[in-house]
Amino acid sequence: MSLWEAIWRIGVPMIVVVGAAVAVALAFSEPPGRFSRPRGWQWAWVGLWLMTAGDAAFGDARSPFERAWKGATALLVAMAVIVAAWRHYRWRKRARLADGSPPLVDRPPRSAS
């Protein structure tokens, strides 16, 4: 195996998985108010997740190593997006309640019957 082949088969997957792990770490450590900036990047995460999850689940002609690193990347990306979205939702809810604005979801009053 040539050096270029080794880099392509082992180095690139390692960089992608480490990058996804960094995204998870940032989702936990970044302020929740920064989640929606810049606008539109969320679709890139969805595309990355769909490609890696699809290749991991349905990539019959792929090697087990490739399916494994793509599955790990899909899991880490999904976890990062879920954590960031949940933290952002809770942050917005707290900010709105602190302002005295009405809650995000208006619930109808309970009936007395």
The 8 nearest C-alpha neighbors of each residue, nearest first, counted from 0:
[[1, 4, 5, 2, 3, 6, 8, 7],
 [0, 2, 4, 3, 5, 6, 7, 8],
 [1, 3, 5, 4, 6, 0, 7, 8],
 [4, 2, 6, 5, 1, 7, 0, 8],
 [3, 5, 7, 1, 2, 6, 8, 0],
 [6, 4, 2, 8, 7, 3, 9, 1],
 [5, 7, 10, 3, 4, 9, 8, 2],
 [6, 8, 4, 5, 11, 10, 9, 3],
 [9, 7, 5, 6, 4, 10, 11, 12],
 [8, 10, 6, 12, 5, 11, 7, 13],
 [11, 9, 6, 13, 12, 7, 8, 14],
 [10, 12, 14, 13, 7, 9, 15, 6],
 [13, 11, 15, 14, 10, 9, 16, 68],
 [12, 14, 10, 16, 11, 15, 17, 9],
 [13, 15, 11, 17, 12, 16, 18, 10],
 [14, 16, 18, 12, 13, 17, 11, 19],
 [17, 15, 19, 13, 72, 18, 14, 12],
 [18, 16, 20, 14, 19, 15, 13, 21],
 [19, 17, 15, 21, 16, 20, 14, 22],
 [18, 20, 22, 16, 21, 17, 75, 76],
 [21, 19, 17, 23, 22, 18, 75, 16],
 [20, 22, 24, 18, 23, 19, 25, 17],
 [21, 23, 19, 25, 20, 24, 79, 26],
 [24, 22, 79, 26, 20, 21, 25, 19],
 [25, 23, 21, 27, 26, 22, 28, 20],
 [24, 26, 28, 22, 27, 29, 23, 21],
 [25, 27, 83, 23, 24, 79, 28, 29],
 [28, 26, 25, 24, 29, 23, 82, 83],
 [27, 29, 25, 26, 24, 30, 31, 23],
 [30, 28, 25, 26, 27, 31, 33, 34],
 [29, 31, 32, 33, 28, 34, 27, 26],
 [32, 30, 87, 33, 86, 34, 29, 90],
 [31, 33, 30, 34, 87, 90, 35, 91],
 [34, 32, 31, 36, 35, 30, 29, 87],
 [35, 33, 32, 36, 31, 87, 83, 84],
 [34, 36, 33, 38, 37, 32, 41, 39],
 [37, 35, 38, 33, 34, 40, 39, 32],
 [36, 38, 35, 40, 39, 34, 33, 41],
 [37, 39, 36, 40, 35, 41, 34, 42],
 [38, 40, 41, 42, 37, 43, 36, 35],
 [41, 39, 43, 42, 38, 37, 44, 36],
 [40, 42, 44, 43, 39, 45, 38, 35],
 [43, 41, 45, 44, 40, 39, 46, 47],
 [42, 44, 46, 40, 41, 45, 47, 39],
 [45, 43, 47, 41, 42, 46, 48, 40],
 [44, 46, 42, 48, 43, 47, 49, 41],
 [47, 45, 43, 49, 48, 44, 50, 42],
 [48, 46, 44, 50, 45, 49, 43, 51],
 [47, 49, 73, 45, 51, 46, 50, 52],
 [50, 48, 46, 52, 47, 51, 53, 45],
 [51, 49, 53, 47, 48, 52, 54, 46],
 [50, 52, 69, 54, 48, 53, 73, 49],
 [53, 51, 55, 49, 73, 54, 50, 70],
 [52, 54, 56, 50, 51, 55, 57, 49],
 [53, 55, 58, 51, 57, 52, 56, 50],
 [56, 54, 66, 70, 52, 53, 69, 58],
 [55, 57, 53, 54, 52, 58, 66, 70],
 [56, 58, 54, 53, 59, 55, 52, 60],
 [59, 57, 54, 61, 60, 55, 56, 66],
 [58, 60, 61, 57, 62, 56, 54, 55],
 [59, 61, 58, 62, 57, 63, 54, 66],
 [62, 60, 58, 59, 65, 66, 63, 54],
 [61, 63, 65, 64, 66, 60, 59, 58],
 [62, 64, 66, 65, 67, 61, 68, 55],
 [65, 63, 67, 62, 66, 68, 61, 69],
 [66, 64, 62, 68, 67, 63, 69, 61],
 [65, 67, 55, 63, 69, 64, 68, 70],
 [68, 66, 64, 70, 65, 69, 63, 71],
 [69, 67, 71, 70, 65, 66, 72, 64],
 [68, 70, 51, 72, 66, 71, 55, 67],
 [69, 71, 55, 73, 67, 68, 72, 52],
 [72, 70, 68, 74, 69, 73, 67, 75],
 [71, 73, 69, 75, 16, 70, 74, 19],
 [74, 72, 48, 70, 76, 52, 51, 71],
 [73, 75, 71, 77, 72, 76, 78, 70],
 [74, 76, 78, 72, 77, 73, 19, 79],
 [77, 75, 79, 73, 78, 74, 19, 72],
 [78, 76, 74, 80, 75, 79, 73, 81],
 [77, 79, 75, 81, 76, 80, 82, 74],
 [80, 78, 23, 76, 82, 77, 81, 26],
 [79, 81, 83, 77, 82, 78, 84, 76],
 [82, 80, 78, 84, 83, 79, 85, 77],
 [81, 83, 85, 79, 84, 80, 78, 86],
 [84, 82, 26, 80, 86, 85, 81, 79],
 [83, 85, 87, 81, 86, 82, 80, 88],
 [86, 84, 88, 82, 87, 83, 81, 89],
 [85, 87, 89, 83, 88, 84, 31, 90],
 [88, 86, 31, 90, 84, 85, 89, 83],
 [87, 89, 85, 91, 90, 86, 84, 92],
 [88, 90, 92, 86, 87, 91, 93, 85],
 [91, 89, 87, 93, 92, 88, 86, 94],
 [92, 90, 94, 88, 93, 89, 95, 87],
 [91, 93, 89, 95, 90, 94, 88, 96],
 [94, 92, 96, 90, 95, 91, 97, 89],
 [95, 93, 91, 97, 92, 96, 90, 98],
 [94, 96, 92, 98, 97, 93, 100, 91],
 [95, 97, 93, 99, 98, 94, 100, 92],
 [98, 96, 94, 95, 99, 93, 100, 92],
 [99, 97, 95, 96, 100, 94, 93, 101],
 [98, 100, 96, 97, 101, 95, 102, 94],
 [101, 99, 98, 95, 96, 102, 97, 103],
 [100, 102, 99, 103, 96, 95, 105, 104],
 [103, 101, 104, 105, 100, 96, 95, 92],
 [102, 104, 105, 101, 92, 95, 100, 96],
 [105, 103, 102, 106, 101, 107, 92, 100],
 [106, 104, 102, 107, 103, 101, 108, 100],
 [105, 107, 104, 108, 109, 102, 103, 101],
 [106, 108, 109, 105, 110, 104, 102, 111],
 [109, 107, 106, 110, 105, 111, 112, 104],
 [110, 108, 107, 111, 112, 106, 105, 104],
 [109, 111, 112, 108, 107, 106, 105, 104],
 [110, 112, 109, 108, 107, 106, 105, 104],
 [111, 110, 109, 108, 107, 106, 105, 104]]
